[in-house]
């Protein structure tokens, strides 16, 4: 019954698009509908990723989920850059890294099998990459602690940082995919009776495109919702936009964990966070020179602390290479605490 309901709910996405572009529905209505439409889309993305993971192994499956899932966030960020909303862009990137590490991984640990063994080496490499990215973010961020975070000189200082991050992303992604391919081959695992790989990837790609359009609709209607709710732009960006932009990873990782595949779910959560730090963030910064205005990665101290501390806490939690439900509860509680801090500090 649940699966039939999710399949049927996929109709919400085209309805949302139709109401926006044909009938010009109100923003509040569009916000509610697009948020609801993202739920079945996230489920479909998780379903397709799980079937693809049966052919590729959990490591590559996690990479595929993160890669497809981060496409909507990249698109949303570029729309926000074009609309001269730099704080929304940086806030959503911060919130994405933090929510994937604390909220998504925490919920996956709660939903998955207790004490299941994880791929400790892969997870720790990616957590290390997140910490390295945060340290590099200090280059353009520290000079902006005083004032004028949008000045052109900081955008210029951001460019080499972005290039370094992208080079590191390509290098470590190549290493990681080769490693996971070798481990999957050595395991002797055979493809299951699920969807063919081509069907799974096609469904994943189509769902990602629709998710991007639906997510953009939700972001378009956020101002009206924010005004009605009385929330700060910073909180909306770090919590609401971040969760919406990562709906596919959020839903997909939890669904996969519930089906007894916590190893894949943990790869999705952590690799998604690493991809945001090393790929999405520098890509947005460099592409902003084309979209304009150029975006400096002048993160606020609270953002840098949140990103770095989240990676460190997850590293401590996963030190023994096993997932525990109690640790999942801790991560979710920490995320709620961080969200409260984001709410309290308000706009810059």
SEVEXKOL-895857 format. One record per residue (C-alpha): residue in three letters; residue number from 1; x, y, z; chain. Coordinates in Angstrom, 1 decimal. Layout:
residues N
+------+-----+--------+--------+--------+------+
: code : pos :     xx :     yy :     zz : unit :
+------+-----+--------+--------+--------+------+
:  ALA : NUM :      X :      Y :      Z :    A :
...
+------+-----+--------+--------+--------+------+
This chain:
residues 348
+------+-----+--------+--------+--------+------+
: code : pos :     xx :     yy :     zz : unit :
+------+-----+--------+--------+--------+------+
:  UNK :   1 :    0.0 :    0.0 :    0.0 :    A :
:  UNK :   2 :    2.8 :    2.4 :    0.9 :    A :
:  UNK :   3 :    4.6 :    1.8 :   -2.4 :    A :
:  UNK :   4 :    1.5 :    2.4 :   -4.4 :    A :
:  UNK :   5 :    0.9 :    5.6 :   -2.5 :    A :
:  UNK :   6 :    4.4 :    6.8 :   -3.3 :    A :
:  UNK :   7 :    4.1 :    5.9 :   -6.9 :    A :
:  UNK :   8 :    0.8 :    7.8 :   -7.1 :    A :
:  UNK :   9 :    2.2 :   10.8 :   -5.3 :    A :
:  UNK :  10 :    4.7 :   11.3 :   -8.1 :    A :
:  UNK :  11 :    1.9 :   13.2 :   -9.9 :    A :
:  UNK :  12 :    2.3 :   16.0 :   -7.4 :    A :
:  UNK :  13 :    5.4 :   17.3 :   -9.2 :    A :
:  UNK :  14 :    3.8 :   17.9 :  -12.6 :    A :
:  UNK :  15 :    0.8 :   19.4 :  -10.8 :    A :
:  UNK :  16 :    3.0 :   21.8 :   -9.0 :    A :
:  UNK :  17 :    4.8 :   22.8 :  -12.2 :    A :
:  UNK :  18 :    1.4 :   23.2 :  -13.9 :    A :
:  UNK :  19 :    0.0 :   25.4 :  -11.1 :    A :
:  UNK :  20 :    3.0 :   27.7 :  -11.2 :    A :
:  UNK :  21 :    3.5 :   28.2 :  -14.9 :    A :
:  UNK :  22 :    0.0 :   27.8 :  -16.3 :    A :
:  UNK :  23 :   -2.4 :   28.9 :  -13.5 :    A :
:  UNK :  24 :    0.0 :   31.2 :  -11.6 :    A :
:  UNK :  25 :   -1.0 :   29.9 :   -8.1 :    A :
:  UNK :  26 :    0.0 :   31.8 :   -5.0 :    A :
:  UNK :  27 :    3.5 :   31.3 :   -3.5 :    A :
:  UNK :  28 :    2.3 :   29.8 :   -0.2 :    A :
:  UNK :  29 :    0.3 :   27.2 :   -2.0 :    A :
:  UNK :  30 :    3.3 :   26.4 :   -4.3 :    A :
:  UNK :  31 :    5.6 :   26.1 :   -1.3 :    A :
:  UNK :  32 :    3.3 :   23.5 :    0.3 :    A :
:  UNK :  33 :    2.8 :   21.6 :   -2.9 :    A :
:  UNK :  34 :    6.4 :   21.5 :   -4.0 :    A :
:  UNK :  35 :    7.5 :   20.4 :   -0.5 :    A :
:  UNK :  36 :    5.0 :   17.6 :   -0.6 :    A :
:  UNK :  37 :    6.1 :   16.7 :   -4.2 :    A :
:  UNK :  38 :    9.7 :   16.3 :   -3.1 :    A :
:  UNK :  39 :    8.9 :   13.4 :   -0.8 :    A :
:  UNK :  40 :    7.9 :   10.8 :   -3.5 :    A :
:  UNK :  41 :   10.7 :   12.1 :   -5.7 :    A :
:  UNK :  42 :   13.2 :   11.5 :   -3.0 :    A :
:  UNK :  43 :   11.8 :    8.0 :   -2.6 :    A :
:  UNK :  44 :   12.1 :    7.3 :   -6.3 :    A :
:  UNK :  45 :   15.7 :    8.5 :   -6.3 :    A :
:  UNK :  46 :   16.5 :    6.2 :   -3.4 :    A :
:  UNK :  47 :   14.7 :    3.3 :   -5.1 :    A :
:  UNK :  48 :   16.7 :    3.8 :   -8.3 :    A :
:  UNK :  49 :   20.0 :    4.2 :   -6.4 :    A :
:  UNK :  50 :   19.4 :    1.1 :   -4.4 :    A :
:  UNK :  51 :   18.9 :   -0.9 :   -7.6 :    A :
:  UNK :  52 :   22.0 :    0.7 :   -9.2 :    A :
:  UNK :  53 :   24.0 :   -0.1 :   -6.1 :    A :
:  UNK :  54 :   23.2 :   -3.8 :   -6.6 :    A :
:  UNK :  55 :   25.3 :   -3.6 :   -9.8 :    A :
:  UNK :  56 :   28.1 :   -1.2 :   -8.5 :    A :
:  UNK :  57 :   28.5 :   -1.9 :   -4.8 :    A :
:  UNK :  58 :   27.8 :    0.5 :   -1.9 :    A :
:  UNK :  59 :   30.7 :    2.8 :   -2.5 :    A :
:  UNK :  60 :   29.9 :    3.6 :   -6.1 :    A :
:  UNK :  61 :   26.2 :    3.6 :   -5.3 :    A :
:  UNK :  62 :   26.7 :    6.2 :   -2.6 :    A :
:  UNK :  63 :   28.7 :    8.3 :   -5.1 :    A :
:  UNK :  64 :   25.9 :    8.0 :   -7.7 :    A :
:  UNK :  65 :   23.3 :    9.1 :   -5.1 :    A :
:  UNK :  66 :   25.4 :   12.1 :   -4.0 :    A :
:  UNK :  67 :   26.2 :   13.1 :   -7.6 :    A :
:  UNK :  68 :   22.6 :   13.0 :   -8.8 :    A :
:  UNK :  69 :   21.2 :   14.4 :   -5.6 :    A :
:  UNK :  70 :   23.5 :   17.4 :   -5.5 :    A :
:  UNK :  71 :   22.4 :   18.6 :   -9.0 :    A :
:  UNK :  72 :   19.3 :   20.4 :   -7.7 :    A :
:  UNK :  73 :   21.3 :   22.2 :   -5.1 :    A :
:  UNK :  74 :   23.8 :   23.4 :   -7.7 :    A :
:  UNK :  75 :   21.0 :   24.7 :   -9.8 :    A :
:  UNK :  76 :   19.2 :   26.4 :   -6.8 :    A :
:  UNK :  77 :   22.5 :   28.0 :   -5.8 :    A :
:  UNK :  78 :   23.1 :   29.5 :   -9.3 :    A :
:  UNK :  79 :   19.5 :   30.9 :   -9.3 :    A :
:  UNK :  80 :   20.2 :   32.5 :   -6.0 :    A :
:  UNK :  81 :   23.5 :   34.0 :   -7.2 :    A :
:  UNK :  82 :   21.7 :   35.5 :  -10.2 :    A :
:  UNK :  83 :   19.1 :   37.0 :   -7.9 :    A :
:  UNK :  84 :   22.0 :   38.6 :   -5.8 :    A :
:  UNK :  85 :   21.3 :   36.4 :   -2.7 :    A :
:  UNK :  86 :   24.9 :   35.5 :   -1.6 :    A :
:  UNK :  87 :   24.0 :   34.9 :    2.0 :    A :
:  UNK :  88 :   21.3 :   32.4 :    0.9 :    A :
:  UNK :  89 :   23.8 :   30.6 :   -1.3 :    A :
:  UNK :  90 :   26.5 :   30.3 :    1.4 :    A :
:  UNK :  91 :   23.9 :   29.4 :    4.0 :    A :
:  UNK :  92 :   22.4 :   26.7 :    1.9 :    A :
:  UNK :  93 :   25.9 :   25.2 :    1.2 :    A :
:  UNK :  94 :   26.7 :   25.3 :    4.9 :    A :
:  UNK :  95 :   23.4 :   23.8 :    5.8 :    A :
:  UNK :  96 :   23.8 :   21.1 :    3.2 :    A :
:  UNK :  97 :   27.1 :   19.9 :    4.6 :    A :
:  UNK :  98 :   25.9 :   20.0 :    8.2 :    A :
:  UNK :  99 :   22.5 :   18.3 :    7.5 :    A :
:  UNK : 100 :   24.0 :   15.5 :    5.5 :    A :
:  UNK : 101 :   26.6 :   14.7 :    8.3 :    A :
:  UNK : 102 :   24.3 :   15.1 :   11.3 :    A :
:  UNK : 103 :   20.7 :   14.8 :   10.2 :    A :
:  UNK : 104 :   20.8 :   12.3 :    7.3 :    A :
:  UNK : 105 :   23.5 :   10.1 :    8.7 :    A :
:  UNK : 106 :   21.8 :   10.2 :   12.1 :    A :
:  UNK : 107 :   18.5 :    9.2 :   10.8 :    A :
:  UNK : 108 :   20.1 :    6.4 :    8.7 :    A :
:  UNK : 109 :   21.8 :    5.0 :   11.8 :    A :
:  UNK : 110 :   18.5 :    5.0 :   13.6 :    A :
:  UNK : 111 :   16.7 :    3.3 :   10.7 :    A :
:  UNK : 112 :   19.4 :    0.8 :    9.9 :    A :
:  UNK : 113 :   20.6 :   -2.4 :   11.6 :    A :
:  UNK : 114 :   22.3 :   -1.8 :   14.9 :    A :
:  UNK : 115 :   26.1 :   -2.3 :   15.0 :    A :
:  UNK : 116 :   26.3 :   -3.0 :   11.3 :    A :
:  UNK : 117 :   29.9 :   -2.7 :   10.0 :    A :
:  UNK : 118 :   30.6 :    0.3 :    7.7 :    A :
:  UNK : 119 :   33.3 :    1.2 :    5.2 :    A :
:  UNK : 120 :   35.5 :    3.0 :    7.8 :    A :
:  UNK : 121 :   38.3 :    3.9 :    5.4 :    A :
:  UNK : 122 :   36.1 :    5.4 :    2.8 :    A :
:  UNK : 123 :   34.1 :    7.4 :    5.3 :    A :
:  UNK : 124 :   37.1 :    8.8 :    7.1 :    A :
:  UNK : 125 :   38.8 :    9.9 :    3.8 :    A :
:  UNK : 126 :   35.7 :   11.9 :    2.9 :    A :
:  UNK : 127 :   35.4 :   13.4 :    6.4 :    A :
:  UNK : 128 :   39.0 :   14.4 :    6.1 :    A :
:  UNK : 129 :   38.2 :   16.1 :    2.8 :    A :
:  UNK : 130 :   35.4 :   18.1 :    4.4 :    A :
:  UNK : 131 :   37.8 :   19.3 :    7.2 :    A :
:  UNK : 132 :   40.4 :   20.3 :    4.6 :    A :
:  UNK : 133 :   37.8 :   22.2 :    2.6 :    A :
:  UNK : 134 :   36.7 :   24.1 :    5.8 :    A :
:  UNK : 135 :   40.3 :   25.1 :    6.4 :    A :
:  UNK : 136 :   40.6 :   26.4 :    2.8 :    A :
:  UNK : 137 :   37.4 :   28.3 :    3.3 :    A :
:  UNK : 138 :   39.3 :   30.4 :    5.9 :    A :
:  UNK : 139 :   41.3 :   32.1 :    3.2 :    A :
:  UNK : 140 :   38.4 :   34.3 :    1.9 :    A :
:  UNK : 141 :   36.3 :   34.0 :    5.1 :    A :
:  UNK : 142 :   38.7 :   35.5 :    7.7 :    A :
:  UNK : 143 :   39.1 :   38.9 :    6.0 :    A :
:  UNK : 144 :   35.3 :   39.2 :    5.9 :    A :
:  UNK : 145 :   34.8 :   38.7 :    9.6 :    A :
:  UNK : 146 :   34.8 :   42.4 :   10.1 :    A :
:  UNK : 147 :   32.6 :   43.8 :    7.3 :    A :
:  UNK : 148 :   32.0 :   43.9 :    3.5 :    A :
:  UNK : 149 :   31.8 :   40.2 :    2.9 :    A :
:  UNK : 150 :   30.8 :   40.7 :   -0.7 :    A :
:  UNK : 151 :   33.8 :   42.8 :   -1.8 :    A :
:  UNK : 152 :   35.4 :   41.9 :   -5.1 :    A :
:  UNK : 153 :   38.8 :   41.2 :   -3.6 :    A :
:  UNK : 154 :   37.3 :   38.3 :   -1.6 :    A :
:  UNK : 155 :   35.8 :   36.8 :   -4.8 :    A :
:  UNK : 156 :   39.2 :   37.0 :   -6.4 :    A :
:  UNK : 157 :   40.8 :   35.3 :   -3.3 :    A :
:  UNK : 158 :   38.1 :   32.6 :   -3.6 :    A :
:  UNK : 159 :   39.0 :   31.6 :   -7.2 :    A :
:  UNK : 160 :   42.3 :   29.7 :   -6.4 :    A :
:  UNK : 161 :   40.7 :   28.1 :   -3.4 :    A :
:  UNK : 162 :   37.9 :   26.8 :   -5.6 :    A :
:  UNK : 163 :   40.3 :   25.5 :   -8.2 :    A :
:  UNK : 164 :   42.3 :   23.6 :   -5.5 :    A :
:  UNK : 165 :   39.1 :   22.0 :   -4.1 :    A :
:  UNK : 166 :   38.0 :   20.9 :   -7.6 :    A :
:  UNK : 167 :   41.4 :   19.3 :   -8.3 :    A :
:  UNK : 168 :   41.3 :   17.5 :   -5.0 :    A :
:  UNK : 169 :   37.7 :   16.4 :   -5.7 :    A :
:  UNK : 170 :   38.7 :   14.9 :   -9.1 :    A :
:  UNK : 171 :   41.8 :   13.2 :   -7.6 :    A :
:  UNK : 172 :   40.1 :   11.6 :   -4.6 :    A :
:  UNK : 173 :   37.0 :   10.7 :   -6.6 :    A :
:  UNK : 174 :   39.1 :    8.8 :   -9.1 :    A :
:  UNK : 175 :   40.9 :    7.0 :   -6.3 :    A :
:  UNK : 176 :   37.6 :    6.2 :   -4.5 :    A :
:  UNK : 177 :   35.8 :    4.8 :   -7.5 :    A :
:  UNK : 178 :   38.7 :    2.6 :   -8.4 :    A :
:  UNK : 179 :   38.9 :    1.3 :   -4.9 :    A :
:  UNK : 180 :   35.2 :    0.6 :   -4.6 :    A :
:  UNK : 181 :   35.2 :   -1.1 :   -8.0 :    A :
:  UNK : 182 :   38.1 :   -3.4 :   -6.9 :    A :
:  UNK : 183 :   36.4 :   -4.2 :   -3.6 :    A :
:  UNK : 184 :   33.1 :   -4.9 :   -5.2 :    A :
:  UNK : 185 :   34.8 :   -7.3 :   -7.7 :    A :
:  UNK : 186 :   36.7 :   -9.0 :   -5.0 :    A :
:  UNK : 187 :   33.6 :   -9.5 :   -2.9 :    A :
:  UNK : 188 :   32.1 :  -11.7 :   -5.7 :    A :
:  UNK : 189 :   28.7 :  -10.0 :   -5.3 :    A :
:  UNK : 190 :   26.3 :  -10.6 :   -8.1 :    A :
:  UNK : 191 :   23.6 :   -8.3 :   -9.3 :    A :
:  UNK : 192 :   20.3 :   -8.8 :   -7.7 :    A :
:  UNK : 193 :   16.9 :   -9.3 :   -9.3 :    A :
:  UNK : 194 :   16.2 :   -5.6 :   -9.3 :    A :
:  UNK : 195 :   16.1 :   -3.1 :  -12.2 :    A :
:  UNK : 196 :   18.7 :   -3.3 :  -14.9 :    A :
:  UNK : 197 :   21.5 :   -0.7 :  -14.4 :    A :
:  UNK : 198 :   20.4 :    1.3 :  -17.4 :    A :
:  UNK : 199 :   16.8 :    1.5 :  -16.2 :    A :
:  UNK : 200 :   18.0 :    2.5 :  -12.7 :    A :
:  UNK : 201 :   20.2 :    5.3 :  -14.0 :    A :
:  UNK : 202 :   17.6 :    6.6 :  -16.4 :    A :
:  UNK : 203 :   15.0 :    6.7 :  -13.6 :    A :
:  UNK : 204 :   17.5 :    8.4 :  -11.3 :    A :
:  UNK : 205 :   18.4 :   11.0 :  -13.9 :    A :
:  UNK : 206 :   14.7 :   11.8 :  -14.8 :    A :
:  UNK : 207 :   13.8 :   12.1 :  -11.1 :    A :
:  UNK : 208 :   16.7 :   14.4 :  -10.5 :    A :
:  UNK : 209 :   15.6 :   16.7 :  -13.3 :    A :
:  UNK : 210 :   12.1 :   16.9 :  -12.0 :    A :
:  UNK : 211 :   13.5 :   17.4 :   -8.5 :    A :
:  UNK : 212 :   15.6 :   20.4 :   -9.7 :    A :
:  UNK : 213 :   12.5 :   22.1 :  -11.2 :    A :
:  UNK : 214 :   10.4 :   21.4 :   -8.2 :    A :
:  UNK : 215 :   13.1 :   22.5 :   -5.8 :    A :
:  UNK : 216 :   13.5 :   25.8 :   -7.7 :    A :
:  UNK : 217 :    9.7 :   26.3 :   -7.4 :    A :
:  UNK : 218 :    9.9 :   25.8 :   -3.7 :    A :
:  UNK : 219 :   12.8 :   28.3 :   -3.4 :    A :
:  UNK : 220 :   10.9 :   30.8 :   -5.6 :    A :
:  UNK : 221 :    8.1 :   30.7 :   -3.1 :    A :
:  UNK : 222 :   10.2 :   30.8 :    0.1 :    A :
:  UNK : 223 :   10.1 :   34.5 :    0.5 :    A :
:  UNK : 224 :    6.3 :   34.5 :    0.9 :    A :
:  UNK : 225 :    6.5 :   31.6 :    3.3 :    A :
:  UNK : 226 :    9.3 :   33.2 :    5.3 :    A :
:  UNK : 227 :    7.5 :   36.5 :    5.6 :    A :
:  UNK : 228 :    4.4 :   34.6 :    6.9 :    A :
:  UNK : 229 :    6.5 :   32.6 :    9.3 :    A :
:  UNK : 230 :    8.8 :   35.5 :   10.4 :    A :
:  UNK : 231 :   12.0 :   33.6 :    9.9 :    A :
:  UNK : 232 :   15.4 :   35.1 :    9.1 :    A :
:  UNK : 233 :   17.0 :   34.7 :    5.7 :    A :
:  UNK : 234 :   20.0 :   32.9 :    7.2 :    A :
:  UNK : 235 :   17.9 :   30.3 :    9.0 :    A :
:  UNK : 236 :   15.8 :   29.7 :    5.9 :    A :
:  UNK : 237 :   19.0 :   29.2 :    3.9 :    A :
:  UNK : 238 :   20.9 :   27.0 :    6.3 :    A :
:  UNK : 239 :   17.9 :   24.8 :    7.3 :    A :
:  UNK : 240 :   14.9 :   24.9 :    4.9 :    A :
:  UNK : 241 :   16.7 :   25.5 :    1.6 :    A :
:  UNK : 242 :   19.5 :   23.0 :    2.6 :    A :
:  UNK : 243 :   17.0 :   20.3 :    3.4 :    A :
:  UNK : 244 :   15.0 :   20.9 :    0.3 :    A :
:  UNK : 245 :   18.0 :   21.0 :   -1.9 :    A :
:  UNK : 246 :   19.1 :   17.6 :   -0.5 :    A :
:  UNK : 247 :   15.8 :   16.0 :   -0.4 :    A :
:  UNK : 248 :   17.0 :   13.1 :   -2.6 :    A :
:  UNK : 249 :   19.9 :   12.2 :   -0.3 :    A :
:  UNK : 250 :   17.7 :   12.7 :    2.8 :    A :
:  UNK : 251 :   14.9 :   10.4 :    1.7 :    A :
:  UNK : 252 :   17.1 :    8.0 :   -0.3 :    A :
:  UNK : 253 :   19.6 :    7.3 :    2.5 :    A :
:  UNK : 254 :   16.8 :    6.7 :    5.1 :    A :
:  UNK : 255 :   14.8 :    4.4 :    2.8 :    A :
:  UNK : 256 :   18.0 :    2.4 :    2.0 :    A :
:  UNK : 257 :   19.0 :    2.2 :    5.6 :    A :
:  UNK : 258 :   15.5 :    0.9 :    6.5 :    A :
:  UNK : 259 :   16.0 :   -1.9 :    4.0 :    A :
:  UNK : 260 :   19.1 :   -3.2 :    5.8 :    A :
:  UNK : 261 :   21.7 :   -1.4 :    3.7 :    A :
:  UNK : 262 :   23.3 :    0.9 :    6.2 :    A :
:  UNK : 263 :   26.7 :    0.7 :    4.5 :    A :
:  UNK : 264 :   25.3 :    2.2 :    1.4 :    A :
:  UNK : 265 :   23.2 :    4.7 :    3.3 :    A :
:  UNK : 266 :   26.2 :    6.0 :    5.2 :    A :
:  UNK : 267 :   28.2 :    6.3 :    2.0 :    A :
:  UNK : 268 :   25.3 :    8.5 :    0.6 :    A :
:  UNK : 269 :   25.2 :   10.8 :    3.6 :    A :
:  UNK : 270 :   29.0 :   11.3 :    4.0 :    A :
:  UNK : 271 :   29.9 :   11.4 :    0.3 :    A :
:  UNK : 272 :   27.1 :   13.9 :   -0.4 :    A :
:  UNK : 273 :   28.6 :   16.2 :    2.3 :    A :
:  UNK : 274 :   32.1 :   15.8 :    0.8 :    A :
:  UNK : 275 :   30.8 :   16.5 :   -2.7 :    A :
:  UNK : 276 :   29.1 :   19.7 :   -1.5 :    A :
:  UNK : 277 :   32.3 :   20.9 :    0.1 :    A :
:  UNK : 278 :   34.7 :   19.9 :   -2.7 :    A :
:  UNK : 279 :   32.5 :   20.1 :   -5.8 :    A :
:  UNK : 280 :   29.3 :   22.0 :   -5.4 :    A :
:  UNK : 281 :   30.7 :   24.9 :   -3.4 :    A :
:  UNK : 282 :   33.7 :   25.7 :   -5.6 :    A :
:  UNK : 283 :   31.7 :   25.0 :   -8.8 :    A :
:  UNK : 284 :   29.1 :   27.6 :   -7.7 :    A :
:  UNK : 285 :   31.9 :   30.1 :   -6.8 :    A :
:  UNK : 286 :   33.5 :   29.7 :  -10.3 :    A :
:  UNK : 287 :   30.3 :   29.6 :  -12.2 :    A :
:  UNK : 288 :   29.2 :   32.8 :  -10.4 :    A :
:  UNK : 289 :   31.7 :   34.7 :  -12.5 :    A :
:  UNK : 290 :   29.6 :   33.8 :  -15.5 :    A :
:  UNK : 291 :   26.2 :   34.2 :  -13.9 :    A :
:  UNK : 292 :   27.3 :   37.2 :  -11.9 :    A :
:  UNK : 293 :   27.8 :   38.7 :   -9.4 :    A :
:  UNK : 294 :   31.0 :   36.7 :   -8.5 :    A :
:  UNK : 295 :   30.4 :   34.9 :   -5.2 :    A :
:  UNK : 296 :   33.1 :   35.1 :   -2.5 :    A :
:  UNK : 297 :   33.2 :   32.1 :   -0.1 :    A :
:  UNK : 298 :   33.2 :   34.5 :    2.9 :    A :
:  UNK : 299 :   31.4 :   32.1 :    5.3 :    A :
:  UNK : 300 :   30.5 :   33.4 :    8.8 :    A :
:  UNK : 301 :   32.4 :   32.1 :   11.8 :    A :
:  UNK : 302 :   29.2 :   30.2 :   13.0 :    A :
:  UNK : 303 :   29.1 :   28.4 :    9.6 :    A :
:  UNK : 304 :   32.8 :   27.4 :    9.6 :    A :
:  UNK : 305 :   32.5 :   26.1 :   13.2 :    A :
:  UNK : 306 :   29.3 :   24.2 :   12.3 :    A :
:  UNK : 307 :   30.8 :   22.5 :    9.3 :    A :
:  UNK : 308 :   34.2 :   21.6 :   11.0 :    A :
:  UNK : 309 :   32.6 :   20.4 :   14.2 :    A :
:  UNK : 310 :   30.1 :   18.3 :   12.4 :    A :
:  UNK : 311 :   32.9 :   16.4 :   10.5 :    A :
:  UNK : 312 :   34.8 :   15.9 :   13.7 :    A :
:  UNK : 313 :   31.8 :   14.6 :   15.7 :    A :
:  UNK : 314 :   30.9 :   12.2 :   12.9 :    A :
:  UNK : 315 :   34.5 :   11.0 :   12.9 :    A :
:  UNK : 316 :   34.4 :   10.3 :   16.6 :    A :
:  UNK : 317 :   31.0 :    8.5 :   16.3 :    A :
:  UNK : 318 :   32.2 :    6.3 :   13.5 :    A :
:  UNK : 319 :   35.7 :    5.7 :   14.9 :    A :
:  UNK : 320 :   35.1 :    1.9 :   15.5 :    A :
:  UNK : 321 :   33.6 :    1.5 :   12.0 :    A :
:  UNK : 322 :   30.1 :    0.4 :   13.2 :    A :
:  UNK : 323 :   26.8 :    2.1 :   13.1 :    A :
:  UNK : 324 :   24.7 :    2.3 :   16.3 :    A :
:  UNK : 325 :   21.2 :    3.6 :   16.8 :    A :
:  UNK : 326 :   22.1 :    5.5 :   19.9 :    A :
:  UNK : 327 :   24.8 :    7.4 :   18.0 :    A :
:  UNK : 328 :   22.2 :    8.2 :   15.4 :    A :
:  UNK : 329 :   20.0 :    9.8 :   18.0 :    A :
:  UNK : 330 :   23.0 :   11.8 :   19.2 :    A :
:  UNK : 331 :   23.7 :   13.1 :   15.7 :    A :
:  UNK : 332 :   20.1 :   14.1 :   15.2 :    A :
:  UNK : 333 :   20.0 :   15.9 :   18.6 :    A :
:  UNK : 334 :   23.2 :   17.7 :   17.6 :    A :
:  UNK : 335 :   21.6 :   18.8 :   14.3 :    A :
:  UNK : 336 :   18.6 :   20.2 :   16.2 :    A :
:  UNK : 337 :   21.0 :   22.1 :   18.4 :    A :
:  UNK : 338 :   22.8 :   23.5 :   15.4 :    A :
:  UNK : 339 :   19.5 :   24.5 :   13.8 :    A :
:  UNK : 340 :   18.6 :   26.4 :   17.0 :    A :
:  UNK : 341 :   21.9 :   28.2 :   16.9 :    A :
:  UNK : 342 :   21.3 :   29.2 :   13.2 :    A :
:  UNK : 343 :   17.9 :   30.5 :   14.3 :    A :
:  UNK : 344 :   19.3 :   32.5 :   17.2 :    A :
:  UNK : 345 :   22.2 :   34.2 :   15.3 :    A :
:  UNK : 346 :   19.9 :   35.6 :   12.6 :    A :
:  UNK : 347 :   21.2 :   37.5 :    9.5 :    A :
:  UNK : 348 :   24.7 :   38.9 :    9.3 :    A :
+------+-----+--------+--------+--------+------+
